[in-house]
Amino acid sequence: MAGGMSATTASIDAAFSAEVAGNSITVLPGGPERLARLLAMVAGAERRIGLLFYIYADDEAGTALRDALTEAARRGVAVTMLLDSFGSATTADSFFDPLREAGGTVRWFGTRWGRRYLIRNHQKLVVVDGRVAIAGGFNIADSYFSEGDRDGWRDIGFTITGPAVAGAERWMRRLSRWMDQPRPSWRQLRRLVARWHGGVGPVSWQVGGPTTRLSPWARSLRRDLLTATRFDTSMAYFAPSAGVMGKIAAIARRGGSARMVLPARTDNPATVGAARLIYGFLLKRGVAIYEYEPERLHSKLIVIDDVVLIGSANLDMRSLYVNMELMLRVEDAGFAAAARAHIDAQAALSTRVDEGLHKRRAGILTRIRWLLSWAVVSVIDYGVTRRLNFGLRDEPDKVS
């Protein structure tokens, strides 16, 4: 465990809030509380509900949400859901028949087979009546709302009310209009991402997606890192570009501080191996690295000076350049301090990886495995995705 620090499960489950520019933001690290808040939002809906999710499972949590949405549709609420066909591939379309029969709409992003199926709708967002939204890194499956389950996901979500909710609904409405076309064009989707403006001021929505240049989310991250003096993150998958790694390392090298809490284990060991390959580079430049032990870490939380970035995007090549992502950017010193305290609590339940531990782990065979993991996660997968999704052909694919 991290020396000199102490924390309990209760402390990392504790919600924290902020009032910023007329918006009320509450971060919900506890899985059961997050699910309860989501179901309460749906139960209180009066006019419309929009949902975006990557994974939607037909388990207890998924059934509870489907049934709540069905009941909302029966009382006249307009329900529109957009799910990723790859992430939710194990859930049959017929699972949502009760919701459709009540008047709800369920559509699938992408195709399970085809030239461009490697683009993922990785966003997680629910907007109710244009007045309240919940977003973050969590999907709809029991493992994202568990408590004390070593194989469950340690994740975060947040609710927001106030003027910024209009931006989230505007983004969802634009995606919905794109999906309403008989044959949605991927070129139009790229244009939609590239032209997005998430608003001005201390609270804004930053989107990512398959643009030929940096997406709004990637530009925002790059801009904040350029002048940063302090960087903290709790991140599920870490395998970014050399440019992002260099900017993080530069913070510590020029006298600032940089700290990362990353998973000790996850559902895909290659992602852990890919991150460990670059530990040496970061450790030598003064970056503090912790590996979270109790559960599988899935949060996507970045704090850069007084800026908090929270949402669906990982610090990897997919989230930076390919996947459809949604991040809330909040510039507020108090909120940043509360987010860092949450990362403190996670670090206290983690193993500090210093250069000695890293060298003891890094035998020849292990380093070969890490190198192969990096190649798969950051080079091959990203390269194949770019080739399949950014080729010269721009004809629309069937969207089921």
C-alpha positions as CSV (number, residue, x, y, z in Angstrom):
1,M,0.0,0.0,0.0
2,A,1.1,3.6,-0.4
3,G,3.3,4.6,2.5
4,G,2.0,7.3,4.8
5,M,-1.5,7.3,3.5
6,S,-4.7,5.7,4.8
7,A,-8.2,5.3,3.3
8,T,-11.2,3.2,3.6
9,T,-13.7,1.9,1.1
10,A,-16.2,4.4,2.5
11,S,-13.9,7.3,1.6
12,I,-13.5,6.3,-2.0
13,D,-17.3,5.8,-2.2
14,A,-18.1,9.2,-0.8
15,A,-19.8,11.6,-3.2
16,F,-18.5,15.2,-3.7
17,S,-20.2,18.2,-5.2
18,A,-19.5,21.7,-6.5
19,E,-21.4,24.7,-7.7
20,V,-19.8,26.2,-10.8
21,A,-21.2,28.9,-13.0
22,G,-24.8,28.1,-12.0
23,N,-24.3,24.4,-12.4
24,S,-24.6,21.8,-9.6
25,I,-22.2,18.9,-10.2
26,T,-22.1,15.8,-8.0
27,V,-19.6,13.0,-8.5
28,L,-20.9,9.6,-7.6
29,P,-18.0,7.0,-7.0
30,G,-20.3,4.5,-5.3
31,G,-21.9,2.0,-7.7
32,P,-25.2,1.3,-5.8
33,E,-25.8,5.1,-5.2
34,R,-25.1,5.8,-8.9
35,L,-27.6,3.2,-10.1
36,A,-30.2,4.5,-7.6
37,R,-29.7,8.1,-8.8
38,L,-30.1,7.0,-12.4
39,L,-33.3,5.1,-11.7
40,A,-34.7,8.0,-9.7
41,M,-34.0,10.4,-12.6
42,V,-35.9,8.1,-15.0
43,A,-38.8,7.7,-12.6
44,G,-39.1,11.5,-12.3
45,A,-39.0,12.2,-16.0
46,E,-41.9,14.2,-17.4
47,R,-41.2,14.8,-21.1
48,R,-38.1,13.2,-22.6
49,I,-35.2,10.9,-21.9
50,G,-32.1,10.5,-24.1
51,L,-29.5,7.8,-23.5
52,L,-26.1,7.0,-25.0
53,F,-24.2,3.8,-23.8
54,Y,-21.4,1.6,-25.0
55,I,-22.3,-1.6,-23.1
56,Y,-25.8,-2.4,-22.1
57,A,-26.2,-5.9,-20.5
58,D,-29.4,-7.9,-20.1
59,D,-28.7,-8.5,-16.4
60,E,-30.3,-7.3,-13.3
61,A,-29.2,-3.6,-13.7
62,G,-30.0,-3.6,-17.4
63,T,-33.4,-5.1,-16.8
64,A,-34.2,-2.6,-14.0
65,L,-33.3,0.4,-16.2
66,R,-35.2,-1.0,-19.2
67,D,-38.3,-1.5,-17.1
68,A,-38.0,2.0,-15.7
69,L,-37.7,3.4,-19.2
70,T,-40.6,1.3,-20.3
71,E,-42.8,2.7,-17.5
72,A,-41.7,6.2,-18.4
73,A,-42.7,5.6,-22.1
74,R,-46.1,4.3,-21.0
75,R,-46.8,7.6,-19.2
76,G,-46.0,9.6,-22.3
77,V,-42.3,10.3,-21.9
78,A,-40.3,10.3,-25.2
79,V,-37.5,7.8,-24.7
80,T,-34.6,7.6,-27.2
81,M,-31.6,5.3,-26.7
82,L,-28.5,4.9,-28.8
83,L,-26.3,1.9,-28.1
84,D,-23.1,0.7,-29.5
85,S,-23.6,-2.5,-31.5
86,F,-20.1,-3.8,-30.7
87,G,-20.0,-3.1,-27.0
88,S,-23.5,-4.4,-26.5
89,A,-23.1,-7.3,-28.9
90,T,-24.1,-9.9,-26.4
91,T,-27.5,-8.3,-25.7
92,A,-30.2,-9.3,-28.1
93,D,-32.1,-6.5,-29.8
94,S,-35.3,-8.3,-28.7
95,F,-34.4,-7.5,-25.1
96,F,-35.7,-3.9,-25.7
97,D,-39.0,-5.0,-27.3
98,P,-41.0,-4.0,-24.2
99,L,-39.6,-0.5,-24.4
100,R,-40.4,-0.2,-28.1
101,E,-43.9,-1.6,-27.6
102,A,-44.4,1.3,-25.0
103,G,-43.3,3.8,-27.7
104,G,-39.6,4.1,-26.9
105,T,-36.9,4.2,-29.6
106,V,-33.7,2.0,-29.5
107,R,-31.1,2.3,-32.2
108,W,-27.7,0.8,-32.8
109,F,-24.5,2.7,-33.5
110,G,-22.3,1.1,-36.1
111,T,-22.4,-2.4,-37.6
112,R,-21.1,-5.6,-36.1
113,W,-19.6,-6.5,-39.4
114,G,-18.4,-4.1,-42.1
115,R,-15.7,-1.8,-43.2
116,R,-16.2,0.8,-40.4
117,Y,-17.4,-1.3,-37.4
118,L,-14.2,-0.5,-35.4
119,I,-15.5,3.0,-34.5
120,R,-17.1,2.7,-31.1
121,N,-19.8,4.8,-29.5
122,H,-17.9,4.9,-26.2
123,Q,-20.0,7.7,-24.7
124,K,-22.1,7.3,-21.5
125,L,-24.8,9.9,-21.0
126,V,-28.4,10.2,-19.9
127,V,-30.3,13.5,-20.2
128,V,-33.8,13.9,-18.6
129,D,-36.2,16.7,-19.6
130,G,-33.2,18.9,-20.5
131,R,-32.8,19.7,-16.8
132,V,-30.5,17.0,-15.4
133,A,-27.9,14.7,-16.9
134,I,-25.8,11.8,-15.6
135,A,-22.6,10.8,-17.4
136,G,-19.2,9.3,-16.7
137,G,-17.3,6.1,-17.4
138,F,-19.8,3.5,-16.3
139,N,-21.8,1.2,-18.5
140,I,-25.1,-0.5,-17.8
141,A,-24.2,-3.8,-16.3
142,D,-24.2,-5.3,-12.8
143,S,-20.4,-5.1,-12.5
144,Y,-20.5,-1.3,-12.8
145,F,-22.8,-0.9,-9.8
146,S,-21.3,-3.5,-7.5
147,E,-20.0,-2.9,-4.0
148,G,-17.0,-4.8,-2.5
149,D,-16.7,-7.1,-5.5
150,R,-13.1,-7.7,-6.5
151,D,-14.2,-8.5,-10.1
152,G,-16.4,-5.4,-10.2
153,W,-15.5,-2.1,-11.8
154,R,-14.3,0.8,-9.6
155,D,-15.9,3.6,-11.6
156,I,-17.3,7.1,-11.3
157,G,-20.2,9.0,-12.7
158,F,-21.6,12.5,-12.1
159,T,-24.9,14.3,-12.2
160,I,-25.2,17.9,-13.4
161,T,-28.1,20.4,-13.4
162,G,-27.9,23.9,-14.6
163,P,-27.3,25.7,-17.9
164,A,-24.6,23.2,-19.1
165,V,-27.2,20.5,-19.4
166,A,-28.4,22.2,-22.6
167,G,-25.1,21.4,-24.2
168,A,-25.4,17.7,-23.5
169,E,-28.9,17.6,-24.9
170,R,-27.8,19.6,-27.9
171,W,-25.0,17.0,-28.6
172,M,-27.4,14.1,-28.1
173,R,-30.0,15.7,-30.4
174,R,-27.3,16.1,-33.2
175,L,-26.3,12.5,-32.9
176,S,-30.0,11.5,-33.0
177,R,-30.6,13.5,-36.2
178,W,-27.6,11.8,-37.7
179,M,-29.0,8.4,-36.9
180,D,-32.4,9.3,-38.2
181,Q,-31.0,9.4,-41.8
182,P,-31.8,6.3,-43.9
183,R,-28.1,5.7,-44.4
184,P,-26.0,7.7,-41.9
185,S,-22.7,8.9,-43.5
186,W,-19.5,8.5,-41.6
187,R,-18.1,11.6,-43.3
188,Q,-21.0,13.6,-41.8
189,L,-20.2,12.1,-38.4
190,R,-16.6,13.2,-38.6
191,R,-17.8,16.7,-39.5
192,L,-20.2,16.7,-36.6
193,V,-17.4,16.0,-34.2
194,A,-14.9,18.4,-35.8
195,R,-17.4,21.3,-35.7
196,W,-18.6,20.8,-32.2
197,H,-18.4,23.7,-29.8
198,G,-19.1,22.7,-26.2
199,G,-19.6,26.2,-24.9
200,V,-17.5,28.9,-23.3
201,G,-16.8,29.5,-19.6
202,P,-15.7,27.2,-16.8
203,V,-18.1,24.3,-17.7
204,S,-18.1,22.8,-21.1
205,W,-18.7,19.5,-22.9
206,Q,-15.7,18.2,-25.0
207,V,-16.4,15.5,-27.6
208,G,-14.1,13.0,-29.3
209,G,-14.4,11.0,-32.4
210,P,-13.0,9.9,-35.8
211,T,-11.7,13.3,-37.0
212,T,-8.8,13.7,-39.4
213,R,-7.4,16.3,-37.1
214,L,-7.5,16.5,-33.3
215,S,-11.0,16.3,-31.9
216,P,-12.3,18.9,-29.5
217,W,-11.6,16.6,-26.5
218,A,-8.0,15.9,-27.6
219,R,-7.4,19.6,-28.3
220,S,-8.7,20.5,-24.9
221,L,-6.4,18.0,-23.2
222,R,-3.4,19.1,-25.2
223,R,-4.1,22.8,-24.4
224,D,-4.4,22.1,-20.6
225,L,-1.2,20.0,-20.5
226,L,0.9,22.6,-22.3
227,T,1.0,25.0,-19.3
228,A,0.3,22.5,-16.5
229,T,2.1,22.6,-13.2
230,R,0.2,19.7,-11.6
231,F,-1.4,16.6,-13.1
232,D,-3.3,13.8,-11.4
233,T,-5.4,11.1,-13.0
234,S,-7.3,7.9,-12.1
235,M,-7.5,6.2,-15.4
236,A,-8.6,2.8,-16.6
237,Y,-6.5,2.5,-19.8
238,F,-3.2,4.3,-20.3
239,A,-1.5,4.0,-23.6
240,P,-1.4,7.4,-25.2
241,S,0.6,9.0,-28.0
242,A,4.3,9.9,-27.5
243,G,3.2,13.6,-27.5
244,V,0.8,13.1,-24.5
245,M,3.4,11.1,-22.6
246,G,6.0,13.7,-23.2
247,K,3.7,16.5,-22.0
248,I,2.9,14.6,-18.7
249,A,6.6,13.9,-18.1
250,A,7.5,17.5,-18.8
251,I,5.3,18.7,-15.9
252,A,7.4,16.8,-13.4
253,R,10.6,17.6,-15.1
254,R,10.0,21.4,-14.9
255,G,9.3,21.2,-11.2
256,G,5.6,20.4,-11.1
257,S,4.0,17.2,-9.9
258,A,2.5,14.4,-12.0
259,R,0.7,11.4,-10.4
260,M,-1.3,8.5,-12.0
261,V,-3.5,5.8,-10.4
262,L,-3.8,3.0,-12.9
263,P,-5.3,-0.5,-12.7
264,A,-3.3,-3.5,-11.3
265,R,-5.6,-5.7,-13.3
266,T,-8.5,-5.4,-15.7
267,D,-10.6,-7.4,-18.2
268,N,-7.8,-7.2,-20.8
269,P,-4.3,-7.9,-19.4
270,A,-2.8,-6.4,-22.6
271,T,-3.9,-2.9,-21.5
272,V,-2.0,-3.3,-18.2
273,G,1.1,-4.6,-20.0
274,A,1.0,-1.7,-22.5
275,A,0.9,0.8,-19.6
276,R,3.8,-1.0,-17.8
277,L,6.0,-0.8,-20.8
278,I,6.2,3.0,-20.5
279,Y,6.5,3.2,-16.7
280,G,10.3,3.4,-16.9
281,F,10.1,6.5,-19.1
282,L,7.7,8.2,-16.8
283,L,9.4,7.2,-13.5
284,K,12.8,8.5,-14.6
285,R,11.2,11.8,-15.2
286,G,9.6,12.1,-11.8
287,V,6.0,10.8,-12.5
288,A,4.4,9.1,-9.5
289,I,2.6,5.8,-10.4
290,Y,0.2,3.8,-8.3
291,E,-1.6,0.6,-9.2
292,Y,-5.1,0.2,-7.8
293,E,-5.6,-3.2,-6.1
294,P,-9.1,-3.8,-4.6
295,E,-11.2,-3.8,-7.8
296,R,-10.8,-3.4,-11.5
297,L,-10.3,0.3,-12.0
298,H,-12.5,1.9,-14.8
299,S,-12.7,5.6,-13.9
300,K,-11.7,8.3,-16.3
301,L,-10.8,11.3,-14.2
302,I,-8.1,13.9,-15.0
303,V,-7.1,16.9,-12.9
304,I,-4.8,19.5,-14.4
305,D,-4.1,22.4,-12.1
306,D,-7.7,23.8,-11.5
307,V,-9.3,21.9,-14.4
308,V,-11.2,18.6,-14.0
309,L,-11.9,16.4,-17.0
310,I,-14.4,13.7,-16.3
311,G,-16.4,11.4,-18.6
312,S,-15.9,8.4,-20.9
313,A,-12.5,8.9,-22.5
314,N,-9.4,6.9,-21.5
315,L,-5.8,8.1,-22.1
316,D,-5.2,5.8,-25.0
317,M,-5.0,6.0,-28.7
318,R,-8.6,4.9,-29.3
319,S,-10.1,7.5,-26.9
320,L,-7.9,10.3,-28.2
321,Y,-8.3,9.7,-31.9
322,V,-11.0,7.2,-32.9
323,N,-13.9,6.5,-30.5
324,M,-16.9,8.7,-29.9
325,E,-16.2,10.2,-26.5
326,L,-17.8,12.7,-24.1
327,M,-15.9,14.6,-21.4
328,L,-17.1,17.4,-19.1
329,R,-14.4,20.0,-18.5
330,V,-14.8,22.0,-15.3
331,E,-12.4,24.8,-14.3
332,D,-12.8,25.4,-10.6
333,A,-10.2,25.2,-7.8
334,G,-12.6,23.7,-5.2
335,F,-13.8,21.0,-7.5
336,A,-10.3,20.2,-8.5
337,A,-9.3,19.9,-4.9
338,A,-12.2,17.5,-4.2
339,A,-11.3,15.4,-7.2
340,R,-7.7,15.2,-6.1
341,A,-8.9,14.1,-2.6
342,H,-10.8,11.2,-4.3
343,I,-7.6,10.2,-6.2
344,D,-5.7,10.4,-2.8
345,A,-8.1,7.9,-1.4
346,Q,-7.6,5.6,-4.4
347,A,-3.8,5.9,-4.1
348,A,-4.0,4.9,-0.5
349,L,-5.4,1.6,-1.5
350,S,-2.8,1.1,-4.3
351,T,0.7,-0.1,-4.7
352,R,3.3,2.6,-5.3
353,V,5.4,1.6,-8.3
354,D,8.9,3.0,-7.9
355,E,11.9,2.3,-10.2
356,G,13.0,-0.6,-8.0
357,L,9.7,-2.5,-8.2
358,H,9.5,-1.7,-11.9
359,K,13.0,-3.2,-12.5
360,R,12.2,-6.3,-10.5
361,R,9.1,-6.9,-12.6
362,A,10.8,-6.2,-15.9
363,G,12.5,-9.4,-16.8
364,I,13.3,-10.2,-20.4
365,L,10.2,-12.3,-21.0
366,T,8.0,-9.9,-19.2
367,R,9.3,-7.0,-21.2
368,I,8.6,-8.9,-24.4
369,R,5.0,-9.5,-23.2
370,W,4.7,-5.7,-22.4
371,L,6.1,-4.8,-25.8
372,L,3.7,-7.1,-27.6
373,S,0.8,-5.7,-25.5
374,W,1.8,-2.2,-26.5
375,A,2.0,-3.2,-30.2
376,V,-1.5,-4.7,-30.0
377,V,-3.1,-1.9,-28.0
378,S,-1.5,1.2,-29.4
379,V,-0.1,0.2,-32.8
380,I,-1.9,-2.6,-34.5
381,D,-5.4,-1.9,-33.2
382,Y,-5.1,1.8,-33.7
383,G,-3.5,1.3,-37.1
384,V,-6.1,-1.1,-38.3
385,T,-8.9,1.1,-37.0
386,R,-7.5,4.2,-38.8
387,R,-7.1,2.3,-42.0
388,L,-10.6,0.8,-42.0
389,N,-12.3,4.0,-40.8
390,F,-10.4,6.7,-42.6
391,G,-10.0,5.3,-46.0
392,L,-10.8,7.1,-49.2
393,R,-14.2,5.5,-49.5
394,D,-16.9,7.5,-47.7
395,E,-20.0,5.7,-48.6
396,P,-22.4,5.1,-45.7
397,D,-22.7,1.7,-44.1
398,K,-25.9,0.1,-43.0
399,V,-26.8,0.9,-39.4
400,S,-29.1,-1.6,-37.8
